[in-house]
Amino acid sequence: MTIGDMVSLLRGGIFQILMLSAPLLISALVVGLVIAILQAATQIQEQTLTFVPKILVILLILALLGGWMFTMLANYTEELFNLIPSMAS
């Protein structure tokens, strides 16, 4: 296994992490931004107000995209397991 192969594996792993975490992080960011704007407009500065909507949105995104996320992770894991014999030689 060459250094280029290892870099390729590392790049693929980082790409998978970004692809799987992006929907959750972006949705939490958007909800947090909307709540922050509402808090600034109404001058309600309750810190715990952002947690419940963020958790609900993250659970909703997980319910909607959980199957796709699991399939992506399973495919990547299968690819890695298929590469094990070529790593030994």
N, CA, C and O atoms as a GROMACS GRO file, in nm:
protein
  356
    1MET      N    1   0.085  -0.118   0.000
    1MET     CA    2   0.000   0.000   0.000
    1MET      C    3   0.089   0.123   0.000
    1MET      O    4   0.178   0.138   0.084
    2THR      N    5   0.064   0.211  -0.094
    2THR     CA    6   0.147   0.330  -0.108
    2THR      C    7   0.089   0.445  -0.026
    2THR      O    8  -0.022   0.438   0.027
    3ILE      N    9   0.168   0.549  -0.018
    3ILE     CA   10   0.123   0.668   0.054
    3ILE      C   11   0.002   0.730  -0.018
    3ILE      O   12  -0.088   0.782   0.048
    4GLY      N   13   0.001   0.725  -0.149
    4GLY     CA   14  -0.113   0.777  -0.225
    4GLY      C   15  -0.241   0.702  -0.193
    4GLY      O   16  -0.348   0.763  -0.186
    5ASP      N   17  -0.231   0.570  -0.173
    5ASP     CA   18  -0.350   0.492  -0.136
    5ASP      C   19  -0.399   0.532   0.002
    5ASP      O   20  -0.519   0.544   0.025
    6MET      N   21  -0.306   0.553   0.094
    6MET     CA   22  -0.345   0.593   0.230
    6MET      C   23  -0.410   0.731   0.230
    6MET      O   24  -0.508   0.754   0.301
    7VAL      N   25  -0.354   0.822   0.151
    7VAL     CA   26  -0.413   0.956   0.141
    7VAL      C   27  -0.552   0.948   0.080
    7VAL      O   28  -0.644   1.019   0.122
    8SER      N   29  -0.568   0.861  -0.018
    8SER     CA   30  -0.700   0.842  -0.080
    8SER      C   31  -0.801   0.788   0.020
    8SER      O   32  -0.916   0.832   0.024
    9LEU      N   33  -0.760   0.692   0.102
    9LEU     CA   34  -0.849   0.639   0.205
    9LEU      C   35  -0.886   0.746   0.307
    9LEU      O   36  -1.002   0.757   0.348
   10LEU      N   37  -0.788   0.824   0.347
   10LEU     CA   38  -0.813   0.931   0.444
   10LEU      C   39  -0.907   1.036   0.384
   10LEU      O   40  -0.998   1.083   0.452
   11ARG      N   41  -0.885   1.071   0.258
   11ARG     CA   42  -0.971   1.168   0.192
   11ARG      C   43  -1.115   1.115   0.182
   11ARG      O   44  -1.210   1.189   0.204
   12GLY      N   45  -1.129   0.987   0.149
   12GLY     CA   46  -1.262   0.927   0.140
   12GLY      C   47  -1.333   0.925   0.275
   12GLY      O   48  -1.453   0.948   0.283
   13GLY      N   49  -1.257   0.897   0.382
   13GLY     CA   50  -1.316   0.898   0.515
   13GLY      C   51  -1.362   1.036   0.558
   13GLY      O   52  -1.470   1.051   0.615
   14ILE      N   53  -1.280   1.137   0.529
   14ILE     CA   54  -1.318   1.274   0.564
   14ILE      C   55  -1.440   1.317   0.483
   14ILE      O   56  -1.529   1.385   0.534
   15PHE      N   57  -1.443   1.278   0.355
   15PHE     CA   58  -1.559   1.311   0.271
   15PHE      C   59  -1.686   1.247   0.326
   15PHE      O   60  -1.792   1.310   0.328
   16GLN      N   61  -1.676   1.121   0.371
   16GLN     CA   62  -1.793   1.053   0.429
   16GLN      C   63  -1.840   1.124   0.556
   16GLN      O   64  -1.960   1.141   0.577
   17ILE      N   65  -1.746   1.165   0.639
   17ILE     CA   66  -1.782   1.238   0.762
   17ILE      C   67  -1.856   1.366   0.728
   17ILE      O   68  -1.958   1.398   0.789
   18LEU      N   69  -1.804   1.439   0.630
   18LEU     CA   70  -1.870   1.564   0.591
   18LEU      C   71  -2.007   1.540   0.532
   18LEU      O   72  -2.102   1.612   0.562
   19MET      N   73  -2.020   1.439   0.447
   19MET     CA   74  -2.149   1.410   0.384
   19MET      C   75  -2.253   1.365   0.487
   19MET      O   76  -2.371   1.400   0.475
   20LEU      N   77  -2.211   1.289   0.587
   20LEU     CA   78  -2.307   1.238   0.685
   20LEU      C   79  -2.343   1.343   0.791
   20LEU      O   80  -2.455   1.343   0.842
   21SER      N   81  -2.250   1.431   0.823
   21SER     CA   82  -2.278   1.529   0.929
   21SER      C   83  -2.336   1.660   0.875
   21SER      O   84  -2.398   1.735   0.951
   22ALA      N   85  -2.317   1.688   0.748
   22ALA     CA   86  -2.361   1.817   0.692
   22ALA      C   87  -2.512   1.843   0.708
   22ALA      O   88  -2.548   1.953   0.751
   23PRO      N   89  -2.600   1.748   0.676
   23PRO     CA   90  -2.743   1.781   0.691
   23PRO      C   91  -2.782   1.816   0.836
   23PRO      O   92  -2.862   1.906   0.859
   24LEU      N   93  -2.724   1.744   0.931
   24LEU     CA   94  -2.757   1.772   1.071
   24LEU      C   95  -2.701   1.907   1.115
   24LEU      O   96  -2.770   1.986   1.180
   25LEU      N   97  -2.576   1.933   1.080
   25LEU     CA   98  -2.514   2.058   1.123
   25LEU      C   99  -2.577   2.179   1.056
   25LEU      O  100  -2.598   2.281   1.121
   26ILE      N  101  -2.607   2.168   0.927
   26ILE     CA  102  -2.666   2.281   0.856
   26ILE      C  103  -2.806   2.310   0.909
   26ILE      O  104  -2.843   2.426   0.926
   27SER      N  105  -2.885   2.206   0.934
   27SER     CA  106  -3.020   2.230   0.986
   27SER      C  107  -3.014   2.291   1.126
   27SER      O  108  -3.092   2.381   1.157
   28ALA      N  109  -2.923   2.244   1.211
   28ALA     CA  110  -2.910   2.302   1.344
   28ALA      C  111  -2.862   2.447   1.336
   28ALA      O  112  -2.906   2.532   1.414
   29LEU      N  113  -2.775   2.475   1.241
   29LEU     CA  114  -2.726   2.612   1.222
   29LEU      C  115  -2.839   2.705   1.179
   29LEU      O  116  -2.851   2.816   1.230
   30VAL      N  117  -2.921   2.659   1.084
   30VAL     CA  118  -3.031   2.743   1.034
   30VAL      C  119  -3.133   2.768   1.144
   30VAL      O  120  -3.179   2.881   1.161
   31VAL      N  121  -3.169   2.665   1.218
   31VAL     CA  122  -3.266   2.683   1.327
   31VAL      C  123  -3.209   2.775   1.434
   31VAL      O  124  -3.280   2.862   1.484
   32GLY      N  125  -3.084   2.757   1.469
   32GLY     CA  126  -3.021   2.844   1.568
   32GLY      C  127  -3.017   2.988   1.523
   32GLY      O  128  -3.039   3.080   1.603
   33LEU      N  129  -2.990   3.010   1.394
   33LEU     CA  130  -2.986   3.146   1.340
   33LEU      C  131  -3.124   3.211   1.343
   33LEU      O  132  -3.138   3.328   1.379
   34VAL      N  133  -3.226   3.134   1.304
   34VAL     CA  134  -3.362   3.189   1.305
   34VAL      C  135  -3.405   3.223   1.448
   34VAL      O  136  -3.463   3.329   1.472
   35ILE      N  137  -3.376   3.135   1.542
   35ILE     CA  138  -3.412   3.162   1.682
   35ILE      C  139  -3.335   3.281   1.736
   35ILE      O  140  -3.389   3.362   1.811
   36ALA      N  141  -3.207   3.292   1.699
   36ALA     CA  142  -3.127   3.406   1.745
   36ALA      C  143  -3.183   3.537   1.691
   36ALA      O  144  -3.186   3.638   1.762
   37ILE      N  145  -3.227   3.537   1.566
   37ILE     CA  146  -3.286   3.658   1.510
   37ILE      C  147  -3.416   3.692   1.581
   37ILE      O  148  -3.442   3.809   1.612
   38LEU      N  149  -3.500   3.591   1.608
   38LEU     CA  150  -3.623   3.615   1.684
   38LEU      C  151  -3.595   3.664   1.825
   38LEU      O  152  -3.665   3.752   1.876
   39GLN      N  153  -3.493   3.608   1.889
   39GLN     CA  154  -3.458   3.654   2.023
   39GLN      C  155  -3.408   3.798   2.021
   39GLN      O  156  -3.440   3.876   2.110
   40ALA      N  157  -3.331   3.833   1.919
   40ALA     CA  158  -3.283   3.970   1.910
   40ALA      C  159  -3.397   4.067   1.882
   40ALA      O  160  -3.398   4.179   1.933
   41ALA      N  161  -3.493   4.024   1.800
   41ALA     CA  162  -3.605   4.112   1.766
   41ALA      C  163  -3.699   4.131   1.885
   41ALA      O  164  -3.754   4.239   1.904
   42THR      N  165  -3.718   4.026   1.964
   42THR     CA  166  -3.811   4.034   2.076
   42THR      C  167  -3.742   4.065   2.208
   42THR      O  168  -3.809   4.085   2.310
   43GLN      N  169  -3.611   4.068   2.208
   43GLN     CA  170  -3.529   4.092   2.327
   43GLN      C  171  -3.554   3.989   2.437
   43GLN      O  172  -3.542   4.020   2.556
   44ILE      N  173  -3.588   3.867   2.397
   44ILE     CA  174  -3.598   3.756   2.491
   44ILE      C  175  -3.464   3.686   2.487
   44ILE      O  176  -3.430   3.624   2.387
   45GLN      N  177  -3.388   3.695   2.594
   45GLN     CA  178  -3.252   3.642   2.594
   45GLN      C  179  -3.243   3.514   2.678
   45GLN      O  180  -3.152   3.499   2.760
   46GLU      N  181  -3.335   3.424   2.657
   46GLU     CA  182  -3.334   3.295   2.728
   46GLU      C  183  -3.242   3.199   2.653
   46GLU      O  184  -3.266   3.170   2.536
   47GLN      N  185  -3.138   3.150   2.718
   47GLN     CA  186  -3.039   3.066   2.652
   47GLN      C  187  -3.092   2.927   2.620
   47GLN      O  188  -3.049   2.866   2.522
   48THR      N  189  -3.184   2.877   2.699
   48THR     CA  190  -3.235   2.742   2.677
   48THR      C  191  -3.341   2.736   2.567
   48THR      O  192  -3.384   2.627   2.529
   49LEU      N  193  -3.383   2.849   2.516
   49LEU     CA  194  -3.488   2.855   2.414
   49LEU      C  195  -3.443   2.790   2.283
   49LEU      O  196  -3.527   2.741   2.208
   50THR      N  197  -3.314   2.788   2.256
   50THR     CA  198  -3.267   2.734   2.128
   50THR      C  199  -3.252   2.583   2.129
   50THR      O  200  -3.252   2.522   2.022
   51PHE      N  201  -3.241   2.521   2.246
   51PHE     CA  202  -3.212   2.378   2.252
   51PHE      C  203  -3.326   2.291   2.202
   51PHE      O  204  -3.302   2.199   2.124
   52VAL      N  205  -3.446   2.316   2.244
   52VAL     CA  206  -3.559   2.230   2.209
   52VAL      C  207  -3.586   2.231   2.058
   52VAL      O  208  -3.599   2.124   1.999
   53PRO      N  209  -3.594   2.347   1.993
   53PRO     CA  210  -3.614   2.343   1.848
   53PRO      C  211  -3.500   2.276   1.773
   53PRO      O  212  -3.523   2.204   1.676
   54LYS      N  213  -3.376   2.299   1.818
   54LYS     CA  214  -3.263   2.233   1.751
   54LYS      C  215  -3.271   2.082   1.765
   54LYS      O  216  -3.248   2.010   1.668
   55ILE      N  217  -3.302   2.034   1.883
   55ILE     CA  218  -3.312   1.890   1.905
   55ILE      C  219  -3.425   1.831   1.820
   55ILE      O  220  -3.409   1.724   1.761
   56LEU      N  221  -3.538   1.899   1.815
   56LEU     CA  222  -3.650   1.849   1.735
   56LEU      C  223  -3.615   1.844   1.586
   56LEU      O  224  -3.649   1.748   1.517
   57VAL      N  225  -3.548   1.947   1.537
   57VAL     CA  226  -3.511   1.949   1.396
   57VAL      C  227  -3.407   1.842   1.366
   57VAL      O  228  -3.414   1.776   1.262
   58ILE      N  229  -3.311   1.823   1.455
   58ILE     CA  230  -3.210   1.719   1.434
   58ILE      C  231  -3.275   1.581   1.434
   58ILE      O  232  -3.240   1.497   1.352
   59LEU      N  233  -3.369   1.556   1.524
   59LEU     CA  234  -3.439   1.428   1.525
   59LEU      C  235  -3.523   1.410   1.399
   59LEU      O  236  -3.531   1.299   1.346
   60LEU      N  237  -3.584   1.516   1.350
   60LEU     CA  238  -3.661   1.509   1.226
   60LEU      C  239  -3.570   1.478   1.107
   60LEU      O  240  -3.604   1.394   1.023
   61ILE      N  241  -3.455   1.543   1.100
   61ILE     CA  242  -3.361   1.517   0.991
   61ILE      C  243  -3.309   1.374   1.000
   61ILE      O  244  -3.295   1.307   0.898
   62LEU      N  245  -3.280   1.327   1.121
   62LEU     CA  246  -3.237   1.188   1.137
   62LEU      C  247  -3.345   1.090   1.094
   62LEU      O  248  -3.315   0.987   1.034
   63ALA      N  249  -3.470   1.122   1.124
   63ALA     CA  250  -3.580   1.034   1.083
   63ALA      C  251  -3.596   1.032   0.932
   63ALA      O  252  -3.624   0.928   0.873
   64LEU      N  253  -3.577   1.148   0.868
   64LEU     CA  254  -3.593   1.156   0.723
   64LEU      C  255  -3.474   1.100   0.647
   64LEU      O  256  -3.492   1.030   0.547
   65LEU      N  257  -3.353   1.129   0.694
   65LEU     CA  258  -3.233   1.092   0.621
   65LEU      C  259  -3.154   0.978   0.683
   65LEU      O  260  -3.045   0.943   0.636
   66GLY      N  261  -3.207   0.919   0.790
   66GLY     CA  262  -3.133   0.813   0.859
   66GLY      C  263  -3.104   0.693   0.772
   66GLY      O  264  -2.994   0.637   0.778
   67GLY      N  265  -3.199   0.653   0.690
   67GLY     CA  266  -3.178   0.540   0.600
   67GLY      C  267  -3.068   0.567   0.499
   67GLY      O  268  -2.983   0.483   0.473
   68TRP      N  269  -3.072   0.687   0.441
   68TRP     CA  270  -2.968   0.726   0.345
   68TRP      C  271  -2.832   0.732   0.412
   68TRP      O  272  -2.732   0.687   0.355
   69MET      N  273  -2.827   0.787   0.532
   69MET     CA  274  -2.700   0.797   0.604
   69MET      C  275  -2.644   0.658   0.635
   69MET      O  276  -2.525   0.633   0.620
   70PHE      N  277  -2.731   0.568   0.679
   70PHE     CA  278  -2.686   0.433   0.709
   70PHE      C  279  -2.638   0.361   0.584
   70PHE      O  280  -2.538   0.289   0.588
   71THR      N  281  -2.708   0.380   0.473
   71THR     CA  282  -2.667   0.318   0.347
   71THR      C  283  -2.531   0.370   0.302
   71THR      O  284  -2.446   0.292   0.258
   72MET      N  285  -2.509   0.500   0.311
   72MET     CA  286  -2.379   0.557   0.274
   72MET      C  287  -2.268   0.500   0.361
   72MET      O  288  -2.162   0.464   0.311
   73LEU      N  289  -2.292   0.492   0.491
   73LEU     CA  290  -2.191   0.441   0.582
   73LEU      C  291  -2.165   0.293   0.559
   73LEU      O  292  -2.051   0.248   0.565
   74ALA      N  293  -2.270   0.217   0.532
   74ALA     CA  294  -2.255   0.073   0.506
   74ALA      C  295  -2.177   0.050   0.376
   74ALA      O  296  -2.093  -0.039   0.370
   75ASN      N  297  -2.206   0.128   0.273
   75ASN     CA  298  -2.134   0.114   0.147
   75ASN      C  299  -1.986   0.148   0.164
   75ASN      O  300  -1.900   0.078   0.109
   76TYR      N  301  -1.956   0.252   0.238
   76TYR     CA  302  -1.816   0.289   0.260
   76TYR      C  303  -1.744   0.182   0.342
   76TYR      O  304  -1.629   0.149   0.314
   77THR      N  305  -1.811   0.128   0.442
   77THR     CA  306  -1.750   0.023   0.523
   77THR      C  307  -1.726  -0.102   0.439
   77THR      O  308  -1.623  -0.168   0.454
   78GLU      N  309  -1.819  -0.135   0.352
   78GLU     CA  310  -1.801  -0.250   0.263
   78GLU      C  311  -1.683  -0.229   0.169
   78GLU      O  312  -1.606  -0.321   0.143
   79GLU      N  313  -1.669  -0.106   0.117
   79GLU     CA  314  -1.554  -0.074   0.033
   79GLU      C  315  -1.423  -0.094   0.110
   79GLU      O  316  -1.327  -0.152   0.057
   80LEU      N  317  -1.420  -0.048   0.234
   80LEU     CA  318  -1.298  -0.064   0.314
   80LEU      C  319  -1.267  -0.211   0.340
   80LEU      O  320  -1.152  -0.252   0.330
   81PHE      N  321  -1.369  -0.290   0.371
   81PHE     CA  322  -1.347  -0.433   0.395
   81PHE      C  323  -1.301  -0.503   0.267
   81PHE      O  324  -1.222  -0.597   0.274
   82ASN      N  325  -1.350  -0.459   0.152
   82ASN     CA  326  -1.307  -0.518   0.026
   82ASN      C  327  -1.162  -0.482  -0.008
   82ASN      O  328  -1.096  -0.553  -0.085
   83LEU      N  329  -1.112  -0.373   0.049
   83LEU     CA  330  -0.974  -0.331   0.023
   83LEU      C  331  -0.872  -0.401   0.114
   83LEU      O  332  -0.752  -0.391   0.089
   84ILE      N  333  -0.918  -0.470   0.217
   84ILE     CA  334  -0.826  -0.533   0.312
   84ILE      C  335  -0.732  -0.633   0.244
   84ILE      O  336  -0.612  -0.631   0.273
   85PRO      N  337  -0.778  -0.720   0.155
   85PRO     CA  338  -0.683  -0.813   0.092
   85PRO      C  339  -0.575  -0.743   0.010
   85PRO      O  340  -0.460  -0.789   0.006
   86SER      N  341  -0.609  -0.633  -0.055
   86SER     CA  342  -0.507  -0.562  -0.133
   86SER      C  343  -0.408  -0.488  -0.044
   86SER      O  344  -0.296  -0.459  -0.087
   87MET      N  345  -0.446  -0.458   0.080
   87MET     CA  346  -0.355  -0.391   0.174
   87MET      C  347  -0.250  -0.488   0.226
   87MET      O  348  -0.139  -0.446   0.261
   88ALA      N  349  -0.283  -0.616   0.230
   88ALA     CA  350  -0.190  -0.714   0.287
   88ALA      C  351  -0.074  -0.741   0.192
   88ALA      O  352   0.035  -0.778   0.236
   89SER      N  353  -0.096  -0.723   0.063
   89SER     CA  354   0.013  -0.755  -0.030
   89SER      C  355   0.102  -0.638  -0.059
   89SER      O  356   0.197  -0.650  -0.136
   0.00000   0.00000   0.00000
